[in-house]
Amino acid sequence: MGADMAVLKQDSGTNLTLMNMKIYSTAMNMDAFSVGEAVKFNAPNPGWRLKQVRIAGWNGFDGNTSSIPKSDNFLIEVRDSDLNLLYRMVDTQNAFFTFPAIILRGIDLPPVPVTDEFYVIFYDRGSMFIGVELENATGNSYFYDSLHSELLPAEFTDEKNSTTKVNWIIRAVGN
């Protein structure tokens, strides 16, 4: 990635933790395969092209070669402001997230032209943990229910009925 690349983010990079969508999607009565973590971005200028997404994640690897997790697929989608599909890719989490701690991993894409608002959606499919920021919610992180083409706020309710809004650690890189 060249020096002229812009990194767009909707998180402050503080108070990071990990979440496993399989656990939360079950609690929310959603299917882990059809629900993704979505972040809304604004293209900084007309003609801007998305060339890479950066996702904070971890597949559970603890550094011991006998603990390499079973290889499962994840899915990345790029959608426009009306949620029309612009790009989709599938790969295995072990190709990117086999590191003994959370890692912000860049995944290169062919140049995807985006205008105005667009969404990057990551479907971990319960195969790994995704980075999340528990403070400073921007309101630009969502759950995307692909079965109903619906965005839902990225928030969680605890046992005390307190709601916490979160930011997914997903970034968009391009020029």
Disulfide bonds with the S-S distance in Angstrom:
none
